[in-house]
């Protein structure tokens, strides 16, 4: 189930909140964990066992690492076990089909004939949110090995941490050390609950009132035929996709942070107005902050970071971004998206090291950065390279078009569509993000949140288009 559904809001959330607050303090972990597993089982009950395996292995490994903390060899061995199990699960379910297809293609290119792989590789179903909870669970053992966290005292607490439904399937990626104390003892207060409720309402409204409408426009443009996509429509489409993916994912993060606060947990902010960035480097400090921090601390720094010379730094940046692209999906276009960002990060590093930073006004730098991000989003959104290059050609006005273009243009420039696009632009480039708006909570903001919730609920029942993009990652 998704947060923006009547089943979640009217039934699941009501039931879990009621049961949680009626239960004695000692039983609240059990309530939250049980409902979290039920939430995850909604998609496919069998995948619950997969999450249990990852949770059980990392809980045992964490204990073993702590017991053997005087022996680096033993501790490292258990960390390797944890990493191998988690990455093994992730590789099989998310990347097995991708690699099997590419092995077959490579074999044909090399003249080795057709390689027939077991049918199971074509029948694998991707578990929802597997990239998030495997990374989160794996970070637990690594942090214990590094001395950044202590092991959970009991399996239930750790299972609660891994399975917690507010951020289970789309983040933010929460590290155990950041909420270990909250798992042991947290504050439940009226102020906390009201803040969480209001933050959820703002996120819910962002999803229903903004992400879904601009997403429909983006789908129209990216799904357009070969002779119906001209330059203006292509630019409208990619801008709408940029708006959609931001509103969609940041809305989920807002709702996750709000839900967490209702249960006494404080999760880190995951977005900080990323499209206001003046550079790609700044963008990655503002976009999906929990993933950026994870890749930095568990991949970039272990690779050597910027400590082993300029060439190695550039190489590390590219490797991290390519893996970041692959993390998003088993598709070459995702890898290309990561590669584009890696190359842009390297170019910015070169400019900084040579003191050739541009002196443009802030608005120009933001515009240049946003345009570069738009080009990268084309690869992220396109089904394959052929479609991506077709779309890029359209953006530059190089496609042959017919009268079908006028029909598509009339659809994406309807008054309501232009109004939604204008409001989206205002929220992205002018207004502060939800976290800053609600930093100081007032009665007025609470009332606005309630109004937005009522409006969004009424709109929700009229919408057929209601995906959550990051659930596929």
HUJOCOR-V529953 format. One record per backbone hydrogen bond with DSSP energy under -1.0 kcal/mol. CO is the residue of the C=O (numbers start at 1). NH is the residue of the N-H. E is the energy in kcal/mol with one decimal. If there is no record, write none. Layout:
CO & NH & E
CO & NH & E
This chain:
3 & 5 & -1.3
5 & 9 & -2.2
6 & 10 & -2.4
7 & 11 & -1.1
7 & 12 & -2.5
8 & 13 & -3.5
11 & 15 & -2.4
12 & 16 & -2.8
13 & 17 & -2.4
14 & 18 & -2.1
15 & 19 & -2.6
16 & 20 & -2.5
17 & 21 & -2.2
18 & 22 & -1.4
19 & 23 & -2.0
24 & 27 & -1.5
25 & 28 & -1.2
27 & 31 & -2.0
28 & 32 & -2.7
29 & 33 & -2.6
30 & 34 & -2.6
31 & 35 & -2.4
32 & 36 & -1.9
33 & 37 & -2.2
34 & 38 & -2.0
35 & 39 & -2.5
36 & 40 & -2.2
37 & 41 & -2.4
40 & 43 & -1.1
44 & 47 & -1.5
45 & 48 & -1.2
47 & 51 & -1.9
48 & 52 & -2.2
49 & 53 & -2.1
50 & 54 & -2.0
51 & 55 & -2.5
52 & 56 & -3.1
53 & 57 & -2.6
54 & 58 & -2.1
55 & 59 & -2.2
56 & 60 & -2.2
57 & 61 & -2.7
58 & 62 & -2.4
59 & 63 & -1.8
60 & 64 & -2.5
61 & 65 & -2.7
62 & 66 & -2.0
63 & 67 & -2.5
64 & 68 & -2.1
66 & 69 & -1.3
68 & 71 & -1.7
71 & 75 & -2.4
72 & 76 & -2.7
73 & 77 & -1.8
74 & 78 & -1.8
75 & 79 & -1.8
76 & 80 & -2.4
77 & 81 & -1.9
78 & 82 & -2.2
79 & 83 & -2.8
80 & 84 & -2.8
81 & 85 & -2.5
82 & 86 & -2.5
83 & 87 & -2.9
84 & 88 & -2.0
85 & 89 & -2.4
86 & 90 & -2.4
87 & 91 & -3.1
88 & 92 & -2.4
89 & 93 & -2.3
90 & 94 & -2.3
91 & 95 & -1.5
95 & 99 & -2.8
96 & 100 & -2.5
97 & 101 & -2.2
98 & 102 & -1.9
99 & 103 & -2.3
100 & 104 & -1.8
101 & 105 & -2.0
102 & 106 & -2.6
103 & 107 & -2.3
104 & 108 & -1.6
105 & 109 & -2.1
106 & 110 & -2.2
107 & 112 & -3.1
108 & 111 & -1.2
118 & 121 & -1.8
119 & 122 & -1.8
120 & 123 & -1.2
127 & 130 & -1.5
129 & 133 & -2.1
130 & 134 & -1.9
131 & 135 & -1.1
132 & 136 & -2.3
133 & 137 & -2.5
134 & 138 & -2.4
135 & 139 & -2.0
138 & 142 & -1.7
139 & 143 & -2.5
140 & 144 & -1.8
141 & 145 & -2.2
142 & 146 & -2.1
143 & 148 & -2.7
143 & 149 & -1.1
154 & 158 & -1.5
155 & 159 & -2.9
156 & 160 & -2.3
157 & 161 & -1.9
158 & 162 & -2.4
159 & 163 & -2.4
160 & 164 & -1.1
164 & 167 & -1.1
167 & 171 & -1.1
175 & 178 & -1.1
176 & 179 & -1.2
176 & 180 & -1.2
179 & 183 & -2.2
180 & 184 & -1.4
181 & 185 & -2.9
189 & 193 & -2.2
190 & 194 & -2.8
191 & 195 & -2.4
192 & 196 & -2.6
193 & 197 & -2.8
194 & 198 & -2.6
195 & 199 & -2.9
196 & 200 & -2.4
197 & 201 & -2.0
198 & 202 & -2.3
199 & 203 & -2.1
200 & 204 & -2.9
201 & 205 & -2.3
202 & 206 & -2.1
203 & 207 & -2.0
204 & 208 & -2.5
205 & 209 & -2.8
206 & 211 & -2.5
207 & 212 & -2.1
210 & 214 & -2.2
211 & 215 & -1.8
212 & 216 & -1.8
213 & 217 & -1.4
214 & 218 & -2.4
215 & 219 & -2.4
216 & 220 & -1.8
217 & 221 & -1.9
218 & 222 & -2.9
219 & 223 & -1.6
221 & 224 & -1.2
225 & 228 & -1.4
227 & 402 & -2.4
230 & 234 & -2.4
231 & 235 & -2.4
232 & 236 & -2.3
233 & 237 & -2.7
234 & 238 & -2.3
235 & 239 & -2.1
236 & 240 & -2.4
237 & 241 & -2.1
238 & 242 & -2.3
239 & 243 & -2.5
240 & 244 & -2.9
241 & 245 & -2.9
242 & 246 & -1.5
243 & 247 & -3.1
244 & 248 & -3.3
245 & 249 & -1.9
246 & 250 & -2.8
247 & 251 & -1.8
248 & 252 & -1.7
249 & 253 & -2.3
250 & 254 & -2.5
251 & 255 & -2.6
252 & 256 & -2.8
253 & 257 & -2.9
254 & 258 & -2.5
255 & 259 & -2.9
256 & 260 & -2.6
257 & 261 & -2.1
258 & 262 & -1.7
259 & 263 & -1.2
260 & 265 & -3.1
261 & 264 & -1.5
270 & 289 & -2.3
273 & 276 & -1.8
274 & 277 & -1.5
279 & 283 & -2.1
280 & 284 & -2.0
282 & 285 & -1.2
283 & 286 & -1.2
283 & 287 & -2.4
286 & 272 & -1.8
288 & 292 & -2.3
289 & 293 & -2.5
290 & 294 & -1.7
291 & 295 & -2.9
292 & 296 & -2.1
293 & 297 & -2.6
294 & 298 & -2.7
295 & 299 & -1.1
295 & 300 & -2.9
296 & 301 & -2.7
299 & 303 & -1.8
300 & 305 & -2.5
301 & 304 & -1.5
304 & 307 & -2.5
309 & 313 & -1.9
310 & 314 & -2.3
311 & 315 & -2.2
312 & 316 & -2.7
313 & 317 & -2.4
314 & 318 & -2.2
315 & 319 & -2.5
316 & 320 & -2.6
317 & 321 & -2.2
318 & 322 & -2.4
319 & 323 & -2.5
320 & 324 & -2.3
321 & 325 & -2.2
322 & 326 & -2.3
323 & 327 & -2.5
324 & 328 & -1.0
329 & 331 & -1.9
331 & 335 & -1.4
332 & 336 & -2.6
333 & 337 & -2.2
334 & 338 & -2.3
335 & 339 & -2.7
336 & 340 & -2.7
337 & 341 & -1.9
338 & 342 & -2.3
339 & 343 & -2.7
340 & 344 & -2.3
341 & 345 & -2.3
342 & 346 & -2.0
343 & 347 & -2.5
344 & 348 & -2.1
345 & 349 & -2.0
346 & 350 & -2.5
347 & 351 & -2.2
348 & 352 & -2.1
349 & 353 & -2.7
350 & 354 & -1.7
351 & 356 & -2.9
352 & 355 & -1.3
361 & 365 & -1.9
362 & 366 & -2.7
363 & 367 & -1.9
364 & 368 & -2.6
365 & 369 & -2.4
366 & 370 & -2.6
367 & 371 & -2.1
368 & 372 & -2.2
369 & 373 & -2.2
370 & 374 & -2.2
371 & 375 & -2.0
372 & 376 & -1.7
373 & 377 & -2.2
374 & 378 & -1.2
376 & 380 & -1.5
377 & 381 & -2.5
378 & 382 & -2.3
384 & 388 & -2.0
385 & 389 & -2.9
386 & 390 & -1.9
387 & 391 & -2.2
388 & 392 & -2.3
389 & 393 & -2.3
390 & 394 & -1.8
391 & 395 & -2.0
392 & 396 & -1.3
393 & 398 & -2.9
394 & 397 & -1.6
402 & 405 & -1.8
404 & 408 & -1.9
405 & 409 & -3.0
406 & 410 & -2.1
407 & 411 & -1.3
408 & 412 & -2.1
409 & 413 & -1.2
414 & 418 & -2.7
415 & 419 & -2.1
416 & 420 & -2.2
417 & 421 & -2.4
418 & 422 & -2.3
419 & 423 & -2.5
420 & 424 & -2.5
421 & 425 & -2.4
422 & 426 & -2.1
423 & 427 & -2.5
424 & 428 & -2.2
425 & 429 & -2.6
426 & 430 & -1.8
426 & 431 & -2.1
433 & 437 & -2.4
434 & 438 & -2.4
442 & 446 & -2.0
443 & 447 & -2.4
444 & 448 & -2.2
445 & 449 & -2.3
446 & 450 & -2.0
447 & 451 & -2.5
448 & 452 & -2.7
449 & 453 & -2.1
450 & 454 & -2.4
451 & 455 & -2.6
452 & 456 & -2.7
453 & 457 & -2.6
454 & 458 & -2.0
455 & 459 & -1.8
456 & 460 & -2.6
457 & 461 & -1.3
459 & 462 & -1.6
468 & 471 & -1.5
469 & 472 & -1.3
470 & 473 & -1.2
471 & 129 & -1.1
